[in-house]
Amino acid sequence: MRYRELGRSNLKVSLITLGTMTWGEQNTEAEAHGQIDMALAHGVNLIDTAEMYPVPPRAETQGSTERYVGSWLKKSGKRNEVMIATKATGPARKPHNPRHVRGGVNNFDRKGLTEALHGSLERLQTDYVDLYQLHWPDRSVNSFGTQNYSHIADEDTVPIEETLTILADFIKAGKVRHIGISNETPWGMAQFLRASEKFDLPRAVSIQNPYSLLNRTFEIGHSEFAFREQLGLLAYSPLAFGVLSGKYLNGARPADGRLTLFERFSRYTNPQVDRVIGDYVALALKHGLDPAQMALAFVNSRAFVTSNIIGATTLKQLQSNLDSINLTLNEEILHEIELIHSRQPNPAP
């Protein structure tokens, strides 16, 4: 395993983070525990979860993922050997945002964040989290595949400095070590850093946004910002829900695939994606590589990426994903990836 510094914190996190959003929906508690054991055996030291998980979010399963992590922590006694990152659910401003988590209001004010953090700590069976993230902004932005920003005048939002003041109190109380943002825009990144400096408040150490061969939009407005300001990217959906493995090629729909089970993930099923996936899979096979490992190795290779959040539903998948750490893409492969990207850039933003 390789390790990189997390922002300006004193933490070094594994280049691969264990993602958990299938736990409680596609994975049982025992399977979740098995995944943690395997990941730690390979040097992974960061587990990422969220109060609204599993995904797709449902009232019947909400919180199950954190509970599975918590039961593992209690059973294993290894709290000091692993870092836990979780996320506070943001306000339900769009149709796809869950409305069952804490009543669906979920602003990043004192009431909302206090309820969110204490609920997570209880489910995780721990006194603190190493990284506490805001799952999406407390304002309307074009995230989760939504394109074209539409400004809403006089929208009722919590000021960023107010949110940071609350998070500062969590840190002072020893319940949070560091804070991060997620699904955030370049403007949002700038505002969080400006408020931290102006009001002497905690500085975010990370940003968790999507990044993969199918969605490299982070490179356009975020990457230089993240690199220069040491706001480390925790890259999520590096396999675009498994699409980059090639298992959905030519209309295939494996019975246990997320795109087969859940219709809501149309973000990765548009015609542009279908056109480009075959090219990436063919490139991998041409060089004797597993397509999924090639896609993960590309994310691993980016200097602005602090950690690559992988997810799996089976131990076989997890082992393969973990093995991507041993793959270094040569200049020829990277050049051919750029050629494919130039023909069809960001088909699933």
Beta strands, then each sheet from edge to edge (+ up, - down):
strand 1: 3-5
strand 2: 12-14
strand 3: 16-19
strand 4: 46-48
strand 5: 83-88
strand 6: 129-134
strand 7: 176-182
strand 8: 206-210
strand 9: 232-236
strand 10: 305-310
sheet 1: 1+ 2-
sheet 2: 3+ 4+ 5+ 6+ 7+ 8+ 9+ 10+ 3+
end
